[in-house]
Amino acid sequence: MGQRLLKILRAFLLAVQNLTRFPVGNPPFDPALSGRATAFFPLVGLFIGAVWVSLFYAGNLLWPPAVTAALMVVGGLVATGGMHLDGLMDTLDGLGGRDTAHRLEIMRDSRVGAFGVMGAASALLLRFVLFVSLAGEAWRVLLLAPVISRCSLVWVIFVFPYARTEGQGSAYKAYTGRRETAAATAAGLLLAGIIGGGAGIVLLVVLVAAGLLLGRLFCRLFGGLTGDNYGAVNEIVEMMVLAGGLILVN
């Protein structure tokens, strides 16, 4: 029993380590355990949302909304290391390839192209505008967005094949099965219900479906998904939750 609890704790710490830059020490790396840590993705999303909530309410006590929104954008990048935004940039650059192999080759290139730069600038601007527009019970939206996007991410990992034989996301694909997906879904539904009630659950169901549609599109374009595509799905779904949540709280 003690060993099982220890493995669960290690998996959780690996999920935090993989998705954020929060200091969690240096848990021993285990590819299988790291892959199965996807079960904890929605819970880690809750912690990222807590960073946004703290910045939103503390910032609005001191500065105008635009300054607070800028701090929230930066705070999100610091909390996650910008890894999902980097995935979005690489994915958008890859769309310019002439065929599947060329698209994958472009995404592997460490240089950033015009599509990636424009996509990143647009994503950051949209996120800033969404944060500025928050009012009412903003904390609900700020907590829901990273929870739902990471629940969607687990489903995308589970459903679609991996496009490469190796890569940062290959362990997730190899070890994310029905059990991990069910656990992440249960956690996502529970958190969405607690935070947003029935509306939160509806948002989760609708946007997990939207994430799967994105995954299907990327699968057709890239012959499967990569870690960069995972990051792109997370970024897009997260912004969709923020936009949809604005309608609910405003």
PyRosetta script that sets phi, psi and omega in degrees:
from pyrosetta import init, pose_from_sequence

init()
pose = pose_from_sequence("MGQRLLKILRAFLLAVQNLTRFPVGNPPFDPALSGRATAFFPLVGLFIGAVWVSLFYAGNLLWPPAVTAALMVVGGLVATGGMHLDGLMDTLDGLGGRDTAHRLEIMRDSRVGAFGVMGAASALLLRFVLFVSLAGEAWRVLLLAPVISRCSLVWVIFVFPYARTEGQGSAYKAYTGRRETAAATAAGLLLAGIIGGGAGIVLLVVLVAAGLLLGRLFCRLFGGLTGDNYGAVNEIVEMMVLAGGLILVN")
pose.set_psi(1, -44.4)
pose.set_omega(1, -179.8)
pose.set_phi(2, -63.6)
pose.set_psi(2, -40.5)
pose.set_omega(2, 178.6)
pose.set_phi(3, -64.8)
pose.set_psi(3, -37.3)
pose.set_omega(3, 179.7)
pose.set_phi(4, -66.0)
pose.set_psi(4, -44.2)
pose.set_omega(4, 178.1)
pose.set_phi(5, -63.2)
pose.set_psi(5, -36.8)
pose.set_omega(5, 178.6)
pose.set_phi(6, -65.2)
pose.set_psi(6, -40.3)
pose.set_omega(6, 178.2)
pose.set_phi(7, -65.5)
pose.set_psi(7, -39.6)
pose.set_omega(7, 177.9)
pose.set_phi(8, -63.0)
pose.set_psi(8, -42.7)
pose.set_omega(8, 178.7)
pose.set_phi(9, -63.9)
pose.set_psi(9, -42.4)
pose.set_omega(9, 178.9)
pose.set_phi(10, -63.4)
pose.set_psi(10, -40.7)
pose.set_omega(10, 178.4)
pose.set_phi(11, -62.6)
pose.set_psi(11, -41.7)
pose.set_omega(11, 178.4)
pose.set_phi(12, -62.8)
pose.set_psi(12, -45.1)
pose.set_omega(12, -179.8)
pose.set_phi(13, -64.1)
pose.set_psi(13, -36.1)
pose.set_omega(13, 176.8)
pose.set_phi(14, -67.1)
pose.set_psi(14, -36.2)
pose.set_omega(14, 176.5)
pose.set_phi(15, -63.5)
pose.set_psi(15, -43.4)
pose.set_omega(15, 178.1)
pose.set_phi(16, -63.4)
pose.set_psi(16, -44.0)
pose.set_omega(16, -179.1)
pose.set_phi(17, -63.5)
pose.set_psi(17, -39.1)
pose.set_omega(17, -176.3)
pose.set_phi(18, -75.7)
pose.set_psi(18, -31.7)
pose.set_omega(18, -173.8)
pose.set_phi(19, -100.7)
pose.set_psi(19, -13.6)
pose.set_omega(19, -174.9)
pose.set_phi(20, -138.3)
pose.set_psi(20, 180.0)
pose.set_omega(20, 171.9)
pose.set_phi(21, -113.1)
pose.set_psi(21, 22.3)
pose.set_omega(21, 176.0)
pose.set_phi(22, -67.0)
pose.set_psi(22, 138.3)
pose.set_omega(22, -179.8)
pose.set_phi(23, -73.8)
pose.set_psi(23, 115.3)
pose.set_omega(23, 178.2)
pose.set_phi(24, -126.4)
pose.set_psi(24, 24.7)
pose.set_omega(24, -177.2)
pose.set_phi(25, 75.8)
pose.set_psi(25, -148.7)
pose.set_omega(25, -178.8)
pose.set_phi(26, -134.1)
pose.set_psi(26, 74.0)
pose.set_omega(26, -179.7)
pose.set_phi(27, -61.9)
pose.set_psi(27, 141.1)
pose.set_omega(27, -179.7)
pose.set_phi(28, -55.7)
pose.set_psi(28, 131.8)
pose.set_omega(28, -177.6)
pose.set_phi(29, -79.8)
pose.set_psi(29, 131.6)
pose.set_omega(29, 177.3)
pose.set_phi(30, -137.3)
pose.set_psi(30, 112.1)
pose.set_omega(30, -176.5)
pose.set_phi(31, -54.2)
pose.set_psi(31, -42.1)
pose.set_omega(31, -178.7)
pose.set_phi(32, -66.2)
pose.set_psi(32, -43.9)
pose.set_omega(32, -179.2)
pose.set_phi(33, -69.4)
pose.set_psi(33, -37.4)
pose.set_omega(33, 177.4)
pose.set_phi(34, -64.1)
pose.set_psi(34, -40.3)
pose.set_omega(34, 178.5)
pose.set_phi(35, -65.7)
pose.set_psi(35, -41.0)
pose.set_omega(35, -179.1)
pose.set_phi(36, -74.8)
pose.set_psi(36, -10.2)
pose.set_omega(36, 179.5)
pose.set_phi(37, -66.8)
pose.set_psi(37, -8.2)
pose.set_omega(37, 177.4)
pose.set_phi(38, -57.9)
pose.set_psi(38, -23.3)
pose.set_omega(38, 177.5)
pose.set_phi(39, -58.6)
pose.set_psi(39, -24.9)
pose.set_omega(39, -177.0)
pose.set_phi(40, -97.9)
pose.set_psi(40, 1.7)
pose.set_omega(40, -175.3)
pose.set_phi(41, -56.2)
pose.set_psi(41, -46.9)
pose.set_omega(41, 179.9)
pose.set_phi(42, -61.0)
pose.set_psi(42, -35.3)
pose.set_omega(42, 178.9)
pose.set_phi(43, -67.3)
pose.set_psi(43, -40.4)
pose.set_omega(43, 175.8)
pose.set_phi(44, -63.6)
pose.set_psi(44, -37.3)
pose.set_omega(44, 175.7)
pose.set_phi(45, -58.0)
pose.set_psi(45, -35.6)
pose.set_omega(45, 178.3)
pose.set_phi(46, -61.1)
pose.set_psi(46, -39.2)
pose.set_omega(46, 179.2)
pose.set_phi(47, -66.8)
pose.set_psi(47, -38.6)
pose.set_omega(47, 176.9)
pose.set_phi(48, -64.7)
pose.set_psi(48, -41.4)
pose.set_omega(48, 176.0)
pose.set_phi(49, -61.1)
pose.set_psi(49, -35.2)
pose.set_omega(49, 179.2)
pose.set_phi(50, -63.9)
pose.set_psi(50, -33.3)
pose.set_omega(50, 175.7)
pose.set_phi(51, -63.0)
pose.set_psi(51, -45.9)
pose.set_omega(51, 178.9)
pose.set_phi(52, -62.1)
pose.set_psi(52, -44.2)
pose.set_omega(52, -178.9)
pose.set_phi(53, -60.7)
pose.set_psi(53, -44.8)
pose.set_omega(53, -179.8)
pose.set_phi(54, -61.2)
pose.set_psi(54, -45.1)
pose.set_omega(54, -179.9)
pose.set_phi(55, -67.0)
pose.set_psi(55, -36.9)
pose.set_omega(55, -178.1)
pose.set_phi(56, -62.8)
pose.set_psi(56, -51.4)
pose.set_omega(56, -174.9)
pose.set_phi(57, -77.7)
pose.set_psi(57, -37.7)
pose.set_omega(57, 177.3)
pose.set_phi(58, -68.9)
pose.set_psi(58, -42.0)
pose.set_omega(58, -179.0)
pose.set_phi(59, -65.0)
pose.set_psi(59, -39.7)
pose.set_omega(59, -178.5)
pose.set_phi(60, -69.7)
pose.set_psi(60, -15.3)
pose.set_omega(60, 173.6)
pose.set_phi(61, -76.0)
pose.set_psi(61, -22.1)
pose.set_omega(61, -171.3)
pose.set_phi(62, -115.1)
pose.set_psi(62, -32.6)
pose.set_omega(62, -170.5)
pose.set_phi(63, -132.4)
pose.set_psi(63, 166.9)
pose.set_omega(63, 173.4)
pose.set_phi(64, -64.0)
pose.set_psi(64, 160.5)
pose.set_omega(64, -177.8)
pose.set_phi(65, -55.7)
pose.set_psi(65, -35.7)
pose.set_omega(65, -178.1)
pose.set_phi(66, -65.6)
pose.set_psi(66, -39.7)
pose.set_omega(66, 178.3)
pose.set_phi(67, -65.9)
pose.set_psi(67, -43.4)
pose.set_omega(67, 178.8)
pose.set_phi(68, -61.8)
pose.set_psi(68, -42.5)
pose.set_omega(68, 179.8)
pose.set_phi(69, -62.6)
pose.set_psi(69, -40.8)
pose.set_omega(69, 178.2)
pose.set_phi(70, -63.0)
pose.set_psi(70, -41.5)
pose.set_omega(70, 177.7)
pose.set_phi(71, -63.6)
pose.set_psi(71, -35.4)
pose.set_omega(71, 179.2)
pose.set_phi(72, -68.3)
pose.set_psi(72, -39.1)
pose.set_omega(72, 176.8)
pose.set_phi(73, -61.8)
pose.set_psi(73, -48.2)
pose.set_omega(73, 180.0)
pose.set_phi(74, -64.8)
pose.set_psi(74, -42.0)
pose.set_omega(74, 179.6)
pose.set_phi(75, -60.2)
pose.set_psi(75, -39.2)
pose.set_omega(75, 177.3)
pose.set_phi(76, -64.9)
pose.set_psi(76, -39.9)
pose.set_omega(76, 178.8)
pose.set_phi(77, -66.1)
pose.set_psi(77, -39.9)
pose.set_omega(77, 178.7)
pose.set_phi(78, -66.4)
pose.set_psi(78, -42.6)
pose.set_omega(78, -177.0)
pose.set_phi(79, -64.1)
pose.set_psi(79, -35.1)
pose.set_omega(79, -176.2)
pose.set_phi(80, -104.5)
pose.set_psi(80, -7.6)
pose.set_omega(80, -175.2)
pose.set_phi(81, 73.9)
pose.set_psi(81, 9.8)
pose.set_omega(81, 179.8)
pose.set_phi(82, 66.4)
pose.set_psi(82, 17.6)
pose.set_omega(82, -173.6)
pose.set_phi(83, -66.0)
pose.set_psi(83, -36.3)
pose.set_omega(83, -178.6)
pose.set_phi(84, -72.9)
pose.set_psi(84, -36.8)
pose.set_omega(84, 176.1)
pose.set_phi(85, -64.5)
pose.set_psi(85, -39.1)
pose.set_omega(85, 176.6)
pose.set_phi(86, -60.8)
pose.set_psi(86, -40.1)
pose.set_omega(86, 176.7)
pose.set_phi(87, -63.5)
pose.set_psi(87, -38.8)
pose.set_omega(87, 177.2)
pose.set_phi(88, -63.4)
pose.set_psi(88, -43.8)
pose.set_omega(88, -179.9)
pose.set_phi(89, -61.5)
pose.set_psi(89, -46.5)
pose.set_omega(89, -179.3)
pose.set_phi(90, -65.2)
pose.set_psi(90, -38.4)
pose.set_omega(90, 179.1)
pose.set_phi(91, -63.4)
pose.set_psi(91, -44.9)
pose.set_omega(91, -179.7)
pose.set_phi(92, -65.3)
pose.set_psi(92, -38.5)
pose.set_omega(92, 175.3)
pose.set_phi(93, -61.8)
pose.set_psi(93, -41.4)
pose.set_omega(93, -178.6)
pose.set_phi(94, -62.6)
pose.set_psi(94, -27.3)
pose.set_omega(94, -179.4)
pose.set_phi(95, -61.8)
pose.set_psi(95, -20.4)
pose.set_omega(95, -180.0)
pose.set_phi(96, -80.7)
pose.set_psi(96, -1.5)
pose.set_omega(96, -179.2)
pose.set_phi(97, -71.5)
pose.set_psi(97, 157.3)
pose.set_omega(97, -175.9)
pose.set_phi(98, -83.7)
pose.set_psi(98, -23.3)
pose.set_omega(98, 177.5)
pose.set_phi(99, -153.5)
pose.set_psi(99, -179.1)
pose.set_omega(99, -174.8)
pose.set_phi(100, -59.2)
pose.set_psi(100, -48.9)
pose.set_omega(100, -177.9)
pose.set_phi(101, -61.9)
pose.set_psi(101, -40.1)
pose.set_omega(101, 179.7)
pose.set_phi(102, -67.4)
pose.set_psi(102, -38.1)
pose.set_omega(102, 178.5)
pose.set_phi(103, -63.3)
pose.set_psi(103, -43.1)
pose.set_omega(103, 178.6)
pose.set_phi(104, -65.5)
pose.set_psi(104, -37.5)
pose.set_omega(104, 178.4)
pose.set_phi(105, -64.5)
pose.set_psi(105, -41.9)
pose.set_omega(105, 179.2)
pose.set_phi(106, -63.0)
pose.set_psi(106, -42.4)
pose.set_omega(106, -178.7)
pose.set_phi(107, -65.4)
pose.set_psi(107, -28.5)
pose.set_omega(107, 179.7)
pose.set_phi(108, -75.2)
pose.set_psi(108, -22.4)
pose.set_omega(108, -179.4)
pose.set_phi(109, -67.0)
pose.set_psi(109, 130.1)
pose.set_omega(109, -177.7)
pose.set_phi(110, -73.5)
pose.set_psi(110, -15.6)
pose.set_omega(110, 178.8)
pose.set_phi(111, -76.6)
pose.set_psi(111, 149.2)
pose.set_omega(111, -179.3)
pose.set_phi(112, -102.6)
pose.set_psi(112, 132.4)
pose.set_omega(112, 179.9)
pose.set_phi(113, -95.9)
pose.set_psi(113, -176.7)
pose.set_omega(113, -176.5)
pose.set_phi(114, -63.1)
pose.set_psi(114, -42.5)
pose.set_omega(114, -179.7)
pose.set_phi(115, -60.9)
pose.set_psi(115, -41.5)
pose.set_omega(115, -179.9)
pose.set_phi(116, -64.9)
pose.set_psi(116, -43.0)
pose.set_omega(116, 179.7)
pose.set_phi(117, -63.6)
pose.set_psi(117, -46.8)
pose.set_omega(117, -179.8)
pose.set_phi(118, -63.9)
pose.set_psi(118, -39.5)
pose.set_omega(118, 179.6)
pose.set_phi(119, -65.7)
pose.set_psi(119, -43.3)
pose.set_omega(119, 179.5)
pose.set_phi(120, -64.6)
pose.set_psi(120, -44.1)
pose.set_omega(120, 179.2)
pose.set_phi(121, -61.9)
pose.set_psi(121, -42.1)
pose.set_omega(121, 179.9)
pose.set_phi(122, -66.0)
pose.set_psi(122, -41.6)
pose.set_omega(122, -179.4)
pose.set_phi(123, -64.9)
pose.set_psi(123, -43.1)
pose.set_omega(123, -180.0)
pose.set_phi(124, -67.2)
pose.set_psi(124, -40.1)
pose.set_omega(124, 178.8)
pose.set_phi(125, -64.6)
pose.set_psi(125, -45.4)
pose.set_omega(125, 179.4)
pose.set_phi(126, -62.1)
pose.set_psi(126, -42.5)
pose.set_omega(126, 179.0)
pose.set_phi(127, -61.7)
pose.set_psi(127, -42.2)
pose.set_omega(127, 178.4)
pose.set_phi(128, -60.3)
pose.set_psi(128, -46.6)
pose.set_omega(128, -179.8)
pose.set_phi(129, -62.9)
pose.set_psi(129, -40.9)
pose.set_omega(129, 178.7)
pose.set_phi(130, -63.2)
pose.set_psi(130, -41.4)
pose.set_omega(130, 178.7)
pose.set_phi(131, -66.1)
pose.set_psi(131, -40.9)
pose.set_omega(131, 178.7)
pose.set_phi(132, -61.6)
pose.set_psi(132, -34.0)
pose.set_omega(132, -174.1)
pose.set_phi(133, -80.7)
pose.set_psi(133, -8.1)
pose.set_omega(133, -176.7)
pose.set_phi(134, -66.4)
pose.set_psi(134, 139.6)
pose.set_omega(134, 176.0)
pose.set_phi(135, -153.3)
pose.set_psi(135, -178.9)
pose.set_omega(135, 178.0)
pose.set_phi(136, 62.3)
pose.set_psi(136, -136.3)
pose.set_omega(136, -178.7)
pose.set_phi(137, -85.4)
pose.set_psi(137, 65.2)
pose.set_omega(137, -175.0)
pose.set_phi(138, -61.4)
pose.set_psi(138, -29.5)
pose.set_omega(138, -176.8)
pose.set_phi(139, -58.7)
pose.set_psi(139, -31.1)
pose.set_omega(139, 179.9)
pose.set_phi(140, -63.9)
pose.set_psi(140, -46.3)
pose.set_omega(140, -178.7)
pose.set_phi(141, -67.1)
pose.set_psi(141, -41.3)
pose.set_omega(141, -176.8)
pose.set_phi(142, -66.7)
pose.set_psi(142, -30.4)
pose.set_omega(142, 175.9)
pose.set_phi(143, -82.0)
pose.set_psi(143, -37.5)
pose.set_omega(143, -177.3)
pose.set_phi(144, -67.0)
pose.set_psi(144, -39.5)
pose.set_omega(144, -171.7)
pose.set_phi(145, -57.2)
pose.set_psi(145, -53.6)
pose.set_omega(145, -179.2)
pose.set_phi(146, -72.9)
pose.set_psi(146, -25.7)
pose.set_omega(146, 176.3)
pose.set_phi(147, -67.0)
pose.set_psi(147, -49.7)
pose.set_omega(147, -177.0)
pose.set_phi(148, -68.6)
pose.set_psi(148, -40.0)
pose.set_omega(148, -178.1)
pose.set_phi(149, -64.6)
pose.set_psi(149, -37.1)
pose.set_omega(149, -179.7)
pose.set_phi(150, -78.9)
pose.set_psi(150, -25.9)
pose.set_omega(150, 170.9)
pose.set_phi(151, -67.2)
pose.set_psi(151, -42.6)
pose.set_omega(151, 176.1)
pose.set_phi(152, -60.6)
pose.set_psi(152, -39.7)
pose.set_omega(152, 180.0)
pose.set_phi(153, -60.2)
pose.set_psi(153, -41.1)
pose.set_omega(153, 179.6)
pose.set_phi(154, -62.4)
pose.set_psi(154, -42.5)
pose.set_omega(154, 179.0)
pose.set_phi(155, -63.6)
pose.set_psi(155, -39.4)
pose.set_omega(155, 179.0)
pose.set_phi(156, -65.0)
pose.set_psi(156, -41.7)
pose.set_omega(156, 177.3)
pose.set_phi(157, -60.5)
pose.set_psi(157, -44.1)
pose.set_omega(157, -176.0)
pose.set_phi(158, -68.4)
pose.set_psi(158, -41.4)
pose.set_omega(158, -169.1)
pose.set_phi(159, -80.7)
pose.set_psi(159, -40.5)
pose.set_omega(159, -168.1)
pose.set_phi(160, -102.6)
pose.set_psi(160, 148.4)
pose.set_omega(160, 179.6)
pose.set_phi(161, -69.7)
pose.set_psi(161, 158.7)
pose.set_omega(161, 177.5)
pose.set_phi(162, -89.4)
pose.set_psi(162, 139.1)
pose.set_omega(162, -171.3)
pose.set_phi(163, -83.0)
pose.set_psi(163, -18.7)
pose.set_omega(163, -177.6)
pose.set_phi(164, -117.9)
pose.set_psi(164, 165.9)
pose.set_omega(164, 175.6)
pose.set_phi(165, -83.8)
pose.set_psi(165, -16.7)
pose.set_omega(165, 177.7)
pose.set_phi(166, -147.7)
pose.set_psi(166, 172.0)
pose.set_omega(166, -179.0)
pose.set_phi(167, 142.1)
pose.set_psi(167, 167.8)
pose.set_omega(167, -175.1)
pose.set_phi(168, -61.4)
pose.set_psi(168, -33.6)
pose.set_omega(168, -177.4)
pose.set_phi(169, -89.2)
pose.set_psi(169, -1.6)
pose.set_omega(169, -174.6)
pose.set_phi(170, -66.5)
pose.set_psi(170, -34.2)
pose.set_omega(170, 178.5)
pose.set_phi(171, -66.8)
pose.set_psi(171, -37.6)
pose.set_omega(171, 177.0)
pose.set_phi(172, -60.1)
pose.set_psi(172, -47.1)
pose.set_omega(172, -178.3)
pose.set_phi(173, -65.2)
pose.set_psi(173, -39.6)
pose.set_omega(173, -175.5)
pose.set_phi(174, -67.8)
pose.set_psi(174, -31.9)
pose.set_omega(174, -171.3)
pose.set_phi(175, -119.0)
pose.set_psi(175, 5.3)
pose.set_omega(175, 175.0)
pose.set_phi(176, -94.1)
pose.set_psi(176, 104.3)
pose.set_omega(176, -179.3)
pose.set_phi(177, -113.3)
pose.set_psi(177, -161.8)
pose.set_omega(177, -178.7)
pose.set_phi(178, -61.1)
pose.set_psi(178, -39.9)
pose.set_omega(178, -177.4)
pose.set_phi(179, -63.9)
pose.set_psi(179, -46.7)
pose.set_omega(179, -179.5)
pose.set_phi(180, -65.9)
pose.set_psi(180, -39.8)
pose.set_omega(180, 179.5)
pose.set_phi(181, -66.5)
pose.set_psi(181, -41.1)
pose.set_omega(181, 178.1)
pose.set_phi(182, -64.2)
pose.set_psi(182, -40.6)
pose.set_omega(182, 179.9)
pose.set_phi(183, -65.7)
pose.set_psi(183, -43.3)
pose.set_omega(183, 178.7)
pose.set_phi(184, -64.7)
pose.set_psi(184, -39.3)
pose.set_omega(184, 179.5)
pose.set_phi(185, -65.9)
pose.set_psi(185, -43.3)
pose.set_omega(185, 179.0)
pose.set_phi(186, -62.1)
pose.set_psi(186, -43.7)
pose.set_omega(186, 178.8)
pose.set_phi(187, -64.0)
pose.set_psi(187, -42.3)
pose.set_omega(187, 179.5)
pose.set_phi(188, -62.8)
pose.set_psi(188, -44.8)
pose.set_omega(188, 179.1)
pose.set_phi(189, -63.6)
pose.set_psi(189, -43.2)
pose.set_omega(189, 179.7)
pose.set_phi(190, -62.1)
pose.set_psi(190, -48.3)
pose.set_omega(190, -178.8)
pose.set_phi(191, -66.5)
pose.set_psi(191, -41.9)
pose.set_omega(191, 179.2)
pose.set_phi(192, -62.8)
pose.set_psi(192, -39.3)
pose.set_omega(192, 179.0)
pose.set_phi(193, -67.4)
pose.set_psi(193, -41.6)
pose.set_omega(193, 179.6)
pose.set_phi(194, -66.6)
pose.set_psi(194, -42.6)
pose.set_omega(194, -175.0)
pose.set_phi(195, -78.7)
pose.set_psi(195, -45.7)
pose.set_omega(195, -171.6)
pose.set_phi(196, -119.3)
pose.set_psi(196, 3.5)
pose.set_omega(196, -179.1)
pose.set_phi(197, 64.5)
pose.set_psi(197, -149.2)
pose.set_omega(197, -179.5)
pose.set_phi(198, -60.6)
pose.set_psi(198, -37.3)
pose.set_omega(198, 179.2)
pose.set_phi(199, -63.5)
pose.set_psi(199, -37.6)
pose.set_omega(199, 178.4)
pose.set_phi(200, -64.0)
pose.set_psi(200, -40.9)
pose.set_omega(200, 179.3)
pose.set_phi(201, -66.5)
pose.set_psi(201, -41.4)
pose.set_omega(201, 177.9)
pose.set_phi(202, -61.7)
pose.set_psi(202, -44.1)
pose.set_omega(202, 178.0)
pose.set_phi(203, -58.6)
pose.set_psi(203, -42.9)
pose.set_omega(203, -179.1)
pose.set_phi(204, -61.7)
pose.set_psi(204, -49.0)
pose.set_omega(204, -177.4)
pose.set_phi(205, -62.2)
pose.set_psi(205, -46.2)
pose.set_omega(205, -177.2)
pose.set_phi(206, -64.4)
pose.set_psi(206, -41.6)
pose.set_omega(206, -173.4)
pose.set_phi(207, -85.6)
pose.set_psi(207, -22.1)
pose.set_omega(207, 167.4)
pose.set_phi(208, -64.6)
pose.set_psi(208, -41.0)
pose.set_omega(208, 176.0)
pose.set_phi(209, -62.4)
pose.set_psi(209, -40.9)
pose.set_omega(209, 177.5)
pose.set_phi(210, -62.7)
pose.set_psi(210, -39.9)
pose.set_omega(210, 177.1)
pose.set_phi(211, -62.0)
pose.set_psi(211, -38.1)
pose.set_omega(211, 178.2)
pose.set_phi(212, -67.3)
pose.set_psi(212, -35.9)
pose.set_omega(212, 175.8)
pose.set_phi(213, -65.3)
pose.set_psi(213, -40.6)
pose.set_omega(213, 175.8)
pose.set_phi(214, -62.4)
pose.set_psi(214, -44.1)
pose.set_omega(214, 179.1)
pose.set_phi(215, -59.6)
pose.set_psi(215, -40.1)
pose.set_omega(215, 178.4)
pose.set_phi(216, -63.5)
pose.set_psi(216, -41.5)
pose.set_omega(216, 178.4)
pose.set_phi(217, -62.8)
pose.set_psi(217, -47.6)
pose.set_omega(217, -179.8)
pose.set_phi(218, -63.8)
pose.set_psi(218, -36.5)
pose.set_omega(218, 179.6)
pose.set_phi(219, -61.6)
pose.set_psi(219, -40.4)
pose.set_omega(219, 178.5)
pose.set_phi(220, -67.6)
pose.set_psi(220, -37.6)
pose.set_omega(220, -175.5)
pose.set_phi(221, -78.7)
pose.set_psi(221, -34.2)
pose.set_omega(221, -172.7)
pose.set_phi(222, -112.6)
pose.set_psi(222, 3.0)
pose.set_omega(222, -179.7)
pose.set_phi(223, 71.0)
pose.set_psi(223, 26.4)
pose.set_omega(223, -172.9)
pose.set_phi(224, 134.9)
pose.set_psi(224, -177.3)
pose.set_omega(224, -179.9)
pose.set_phi(225, -112.6)
pose.set_psi(225, 156.6)
pose.set_omega(225, 176.0)
pose.set_phi(226, -124.2)
pose.set_psi(226, 175.9)
pose.set_omega(226, 176.2)
pose.set_phi(227, -59.5)
pose.set_psi(227, -35.0)
pose.set_omega(227, 177.3)
pose.set_phi(228, -63.7)
pose.set_psi(228, -42.0)
pose.set_omega(228, 178.1)
pose.set_phi(229, -63.3)
pose.set_psi(229, -37.7)
pose.set_omega(229, 176.3)
pose.set_phi(230, -58.3)
pose.set_psi(230, -45.6)
pose.set_omega(230, 178.9)
pose.set_phi(231, -62.8)
pose.set_psi(231, -39.4)
pose.set_omega(231, 179.9)
pose.set_phi(232, -64.3)
pose.set_psi(232, -43.7)
pose.set_omega(232, 178.1)
pose.set_phi(233, -59.8)
pose.set_psi(233, -44.3)
pose.set_omega(233, -179.3)
pose.set_phi(234, -60.9)
pose.set_psi(234, -46.1)
pose.set_omega(234, -178.7)
pose.set_phi(235, -61.0)
pose.set_psi(235, -47.1)
pose.set_omega(235, -175.4)
pose.set_phi(236, -67.6)
pose.set_psi(236, -45.2)
pose.set_omega(236, -179.3)
pose.set_phi(237, -65.1)
pose.set_psi(237, -39.0)
pose.set_omega(237, 179.7)
pose.set_phi(238, -60.0)
pose.set_psi(238, -43.0)
pose.set_omega(238, 178.9)
pose.set_phi(239, -69.6)
pose.set_psi(239, -32.3)
pose.set_omega(239, 176.2)
pose.set_phi(240, -66.2)
pose.set_psi(240, -37.1)
pose.set_omega(240, 177.0)
pose.set_phi(241, -65.8)
pose.set_psi(241, -43.7)
pose.set_omega(241, 178.7)
pose.set_phi(242, -60.0)
pose.set_psi(242, -43.7)
pose.set_omega(242, 179.9)
pose.set_phi(243, -66.5)
pose.set_psi(243, -44.9)
pose.set_omega(243, 178.9)
pose.set_phi(244, -67.2)
pose.set_psi(244, -37.9)
pose.set_omega(244, 179.0)
pose.set_phi(245, -65.8)
pose.set_psi(245, -32.0)
pose.set_omega(245, 177.6)
pose.set_phi(246, -58.0)
pose.set_psi(246, -38.7)
pose.set_omega(246, 179.7)
pose.set_phi(247, -62.9)
pose.set_psi(247, -37.7)
pose.set_omega(247, -176.2)
pose.set_phi(248, -73.5)
pose.set_psi(248, -43.6)
pose.set_omega(248, -172.4)
pose.set_phi(249, -88.7)
pose.set_psi(249, -19.9)
pose.set_omega(249, -178.6)
pose.set_phi(250, -95.7)
pose.dump_pdb("model.pdb")
